[in-house]
Amino acid sequence: MLSIEDGRFIVANKEIGHIFKTDEQALIGRKVDNTDDTLVAGYIRHFLMNSREREKVLKILGQDYYIKKSHFEEKGKKRIVAIFRRARDIQEQEQRVRTEIRNTGFFARYHFSDIIAESGIMRQLLKKAATYASTDANILIGGDSGTGKELLAQSIHNASARAKEPFVAVNCAVIPASLLESELFGYEEGAFSGASKGGKRGLFEVAHKGTIFLDEINSMPLELQSVLLRTLQEKEIRRIGSQRNIYIDVRVIAASNSDLMKMIREEKFRMDLYYRLNTLRLTLPSLDKRREDIRPLAISFLNHYIQKYSLPLPALSEDNFRVLENRNWQGNIRELRNVMHRYVILSHEGENSIQPCFDEDTEFDEDIEMDTAYDSQDVTDSGTLDEIEKAVILKRLKRNQGNRRKTAKELGISRSTLWKKLDKMELECDGKQFSDTL
């Protein structure tokens, strides 16, 4: 640190002596303009006395230093305080911060180059997304589940001026409504029973200077939508239990897999929030609308999983590609990735067809629906509701040779629910009679 008052050096600490390789006390009391170049070079003195420049990087004896000045005037005396920081130290500190952000998961891994887009519809979308990335406006991403909304959001962040700052992803459907407000906006110590000592920063604070991605925004409760709207309008948040507002500089990218306009009509989503989020709009197409991308996506997933498991590259015949390209992908890219994952594993066991890799339990056909109707007619002539339910479950289990997964799927319940019902009915479920076949 150097301090100058009325054109004279009045303070110089030991670090200044180390930087200039001189006795810092030799500077005290000297007029800046008359100081010898052997003590402080002329270009440094010129910067120190130049009232128009407040910060600059200057090379001093072979080292780059970032110098920032503050100008004061008190009781008629003009004072300048200059802080010298070695540029290398700043770079190392920034690297530590970026490393810490990566370690806590608040960073974007993917770029536009990671998105496979050979179809025209995807190339146009990515071109528009790249243009949007250069702005700072809020973006709303639409599209079905499994189409890659977070992948697109991360790519936009990494192509923006905020790329070196945090990327915070929040799935609004996963966090319970009772906790979502405190997670997003934080809380003060003592704000509620169980609040952490010292309080907690919310994810909007964590994302300061960066991007926050609100996935499944359609799941956000109405009362919290009002808080979010105020945050977007005022660029401020208030922790739960606090009377103080905190300024934030955050870009918001939101995503929805539901029709928000329909939700607005049903009074489940605020129209003013919708238009605040929908400054820019992107809609990811389903995989069925970008079939040219199925083959390259399949190859990409294939390569990923053979590297993960250190297995040889399995053959993927043209017949297999045709099956993939003609399939109805209800689960979109996520489903295709799972199929290729299974194919890599099964091909290692000698399987060379893609067909066994599909999760056929999700394929309901008319025969199953007719069987279900028959079951209902067969057992509803008499008996209590519990007895009817027991009869349906027993008959379906018997027909499926004890396969609990398939039975639960056909009955429209989860395997855990089926387990509970079996326990309640005190059936024999020791793994011998009813298997958990995949």
Solvent accessible surface area in square Angstrom, and as a share of the most:
residue,aa,sasa,rsa
1,M,75,0.34
2,L,1,0.00
3,S,5,0.04
4,I,2,0.01
5,E,32,0.14
6,D,81,0.42
7,G,17,0.16
8,R,111,0.41
9,F,0,0.00
10,I,60,0.31
11,V,60,0.34
12,A,7,0.06
13,N,59,0.30
14,K,147,0.62
15,E,102,0.46
16,I,0,0.00
17,G,4,0.03
18,H,122,0.54
19,I,21,0.11
20,F,13,0.05
21,K,158,0.67
22,T,37,0.21
23,D,84,0.43
24,E,25,0.11
25,Q,115,0.51
26,A,40,0.31
27,L,0,0.00
28,I,69,0.35
29,G,39,0.38
30,R,101,0.37
31,K,80,0.34
32,V,0,0.00
33,D,103,0.53
34,N,114,0.58
35,T,4,0.02
36,D,75,0.39
37,D,93,0.48
38,T,117,0.68
39,L,25,0.13
40,V,0,0.00
41,A,29,0.22
42,G,30,0.29
43,Y,110,0.42
44,I,2,0.01
45,R,38,0.14
46,H,125,0.56
47,F,3,0.01
48,L,0,0.00
49,M,72,0.32
50,N,24,0.13
51,S,70,0.45
52,R,210,0.77
53,E,54,0.24
54,R,115,0.42
55,E,94,0.42
56,K,80,0.34
57,V,86,0.50
58,L,20,0.10
59,K,114,0.48
60,I,5,0.02
61,L,113,0.56
62,G,59,0.57
63,Q,74,0.33
64,D,58,0.30
65,Y,21,0.08
66,Y,55,0.21
67,I,0,0.00
68,K,108,0.46
69,K,7,0.03
70,S,48,0.31
71,H,54,0.24
72,F,109,0.46
73,E,118,0.53
74,E,120,0.54
75,K,189,0.80
76,G,66,0.63
77,K,101,0.43
78,K,133,0.56
79,R,97,0.36
80,I,17,0.09
81,V,32,0.19
82,A,1,0.00
83,I,77,0.39
84,F,19,0.08
85,R,98,0.36
86,R,75,0.27
87,A,18,0.14
88,R,140,0.51
89,D,58,0.30
90,I,32,0.16
91,Q,114,0.50
92,E,73,0.33
93,Q,82,0.37
94,E,83,0.37
95,Q,95,0.42
96,R,147,0.54
97,V,76,0.44
98,R,75,0.28
99,T,57,0.33
100,E,112,0.50
101,I,27,0.14
102,R,138,0.50
103,N,120,0.62
104,T,78,0.46
105,G,47,0.46
106,F,55,0.23
107,F,39,0.16
108,A,9,0.07
109,R,142,0.52
110,Y,82,0.31
111,H,88,0.39
112,F,41,0.17
113,S,106,0.69
114,D,74,0.38
115,I,23,0.12
116,I,42,0.22
117,A,22,0.17
118,E,100,0.45
119,S,3,0.02
120,G,31,0.30
121,I,77,0.39
122,M,1,0.00
123,R,136,0.50
124,Q,133,0.59
125,L,16,0.08
126,L,25,0.12
127,K,156,0.66
128,K,97,0.41
129,A,0,0.00
130,A,48,0.37
131,T,82,0.47
132,Y,38,0.14
133,A,1,0.01
134,S,93,0.60
135,T,60,0.35
136,D,86,0.45
137,A,30,0.23
138,N,26,0.13
139,I,0,0.00
140,L,1,0.01
141,I,0,0.00
142,G,4,0.04
143,G,16,0.16
144,D,79,0.41
145,S,57,0.37
146,G,7,0.07
147,T,3,0.02
148,G,27,0.26
149,K,17,0.07
150,E,68,0.31
151,L,53,0.26
152,L,1,0.01
153,A,0,0.00
154,Q,15,0.07
155,S,1,0.00
156,I,0,0.00
157,H,3,0.01
158,N,28,0.14
159,A,53,0.41
160,S,15,0.10
161,A,112,0.87
162,R,23,0.09
163,A,39,0.31
164,K,146,0.62
165,E,68,0.31
166,P,13,0.08
167,F,4,0.02
168,V,0,0.00
169,A,48,0.38
170,V,4,0.02
171,N,49,0.25
172,C,4,0.03
173,A,51,0.39
174,V,112,0.64
175,I,38,0.19
176,P,78,0.49
177,A,63,0.49
178,S,102,0.65
179,L,94,0.47
180,L,1,0.00
181,E,64,0.29
182,S,12,0.08
183,E,48,0.22
184,L,0,0.00
185,F,2,0.01
186,G,0,0.00
187,Y,19,0.07
188,E,48,0.21
189,E,99,0.45
190,G,64,0.61
191,A,33,0.26
192,F,87,0.36
193,S,116,0.75
194,G,78,0.75
195,A,20,0.16
196,S,56,0.36
197,K,184,0.78
198,G,54,0.52
199,G,14,0.14
200,K,78,0.33
201,R,135,0.49
202,G,0,0.00
203,L,29,0.14
204,F,1,0.00
205,E,20,0.09
206,V,25,0.14
207,A,0,0.00
208,H,62,0.28
209,K,100,0.42
210,G,0,0.00
211,T,0,0.00
212,I,0,0.00
213,F,0,0.00
214,L,0,0.00
215,D,25,0.13
216,E,40,0.18
217,I,0,0.00
218,N,22,0.11
219,S,49,0.31
220,M,5,0.02
221,P,28,0.18
222,L,80,0.40
223,E,127,0.57
224,L,7,0.03
225,Q,0,0.00
226,S,40,0.26
227,V,28,0.16
228,L,0,0.00
229,L,12,0.06
230,R,126,0.46
231,T,6,0.03
232,L,21,0.11
233,Q,84,0.38
234,E,104,0.47
235,K,114,0.48
236,E,63,0.28
237,I,4,0.02
238,R,110,0.40
239,R,35,0.13
240,I,49,0.25
241,G,57,0.55
242,S,14,0.09
243,Q,159,0.71
244,R,148,0.54
245,N,71,0.36
246,I,31,0.16
247,Y,135,0.52
248,I,7,0.03
249,D,37,0.19
250,V,22,0.13
251,R,3,0.01
252,V,1,0.01
253,I,0,0.00
254,A,0,0.00
255,A,0,0.00
256,S,5,0.03
257,N,53,0.27
258,S,48,0.31
259,D,80,0.41
260,L,10,0.05
261,M,68,0.30
262,K,101,0.43
263,M,28,0.12
264,I,18,0.09
265,R,167,0.61
266,E,78,0.35
267,E,140,0.63
268,K,114,0.48
269,F,5,0.02
270,R,80,0.29
271,M,99,0.44
272,D,60,0.31
273,L,0,0.00
274,Y,16,0.06
275,Y,125,0.47
276,R,94,0.34
277,L,0,0.00
278,N,35,0.18
279,T,79,0.46
280,L,35,0.18
281,R,96,0.35
282,L,2,0.01
283,T,76,0.44
284,L,8,0.04
285,P,12,0.08
286,S,21,0.14
287,L,1,0.00
288,D,47,0.24
289,K,144,0.61
290,R,5,0.02
291,R,84,0.31
292,E,107,0.48
293,D,0,0.00
294,I,0,0.00
295,R,75,0.27
296,P,27,0.17
297,L,12,0.06
298,A,0,0.00
299,I,71,0.36
300,S,45,0.29
301,F,31,0.13
302,L,8,0.04
303,N,56,0.29
304,H,102,0.46
305,Y,15,0.06
306,I,23,0.12
307,Q,139,0.62
308,K,123,0.52
309,Y,83,0.31
310,S,101,0.65
311,L,38,0.19
312,P,102,0.64
313,L,115,0.57
314,P,20,0.13
315,A,82,0.64
316,L,26,0.13
317,S,55,0.36
318,E,94,0.42
319,D,87,0.45
320,N,8,0.04
321,F,17,0.07
322,R,123,0.45
323,V,53,0.30
324,L,0,0.00
325,E,44,0.20
326,N,121,0.62
327,R,34,0.13
328,N,86,0.44
329,W,2,0.01
330,Q,146,0.65
331,G,27,0.25
332,N,3,0.02
333,I,30,0.15
334,R,121,0.44
335,E,39,0.17
336,L,0,0.00
337,R,97,0.35
338,N,59,0.30
339,V,1,0.01
340,M,0,0.00
341,H,45,0.20
342,R,82,0.30
343,Y,1,0.00
344,V,1,0.01
345,I,81,0.41
346,L,61,0.30
347,S,22,0.15
348,H,108,0.48
349,E,135,0.60
350,G,63,0.61
351,E,56,0.25
352,N,115,0.59
353,S,41,0.27
354,I,1,0.00
355,Q,91,0.41
356,P,74,0.47
357,C,0,0.00
358,F,9,0.04
359,D,40,0.21
360,E,88,0.39
361,D,33,0.17
362,T,61,0.36
363,E,81,0.37
364,F,101,0.42
365,D,74,0.38
366,E,130,0.58
367,D,94,0.49
368,I,35,0.18
369,E,110,0.49
370,M,131,0.58
371,D,51,0.26
372,T,52,0.30
373,A,49,0.38
374,Y,129,0.49
375,D,4,0.02
376,S,50,0.32
377,Q,128,0.57
378,D,72,0.38
379,V,27,0.16
380,T,74,0.43
381,D,131,0.68
382,S,89,0.57
383,G,50,0.48
384,T,83,0.48
385,L,146,0.73
386,D,87,0.45
387,E,99,0.44
388,I,36,0.18
389,E,61,0.27
390,K,77,0.33
391,A,35,0.27
392,V,27,0.16
393,I,3,0.01
394,L,63,0.31
395,K,70,0.30
396,R,1,0.00
397,L,1,0.00
398,K,170,0.72
399,R,103,0.38
400,N,17,0.09
401,Q,167,0.74
402,G,3,0.03
403,N,25,0.13
404,R,17,0.06
405,R,61,0.22
406,K,82,0.35
407,T,0,0.00
408,A,3,0.02
409,K,79,0.34
410,E,20,0.09
411,L,45,0.22
412,G,67,0.64
413,I,50,0.26
414,S,60,0.39
415,R,89,0.33
416,S,68,0.44
417,T,47,0.28
418,L,0,0.00
419,W,82,0.29
420,K,143,0.61
421,K,49,0.21
422,L,0,0.00
423,D,90,0.47
424,K,149,0.63
425,M,36,0.16
426,E,154,0.69
427,L,37,0.19
428,E,98,0.44
429,C,21,0.12
430,D,81,0.42
431,G,45,0.44
432,K,180,0.76
433,Q,93,0.41
434,F,7,0.03
435,S,42,0.27
436,D,64,0.33
437,T,70,0.41
438,L,162,0.80
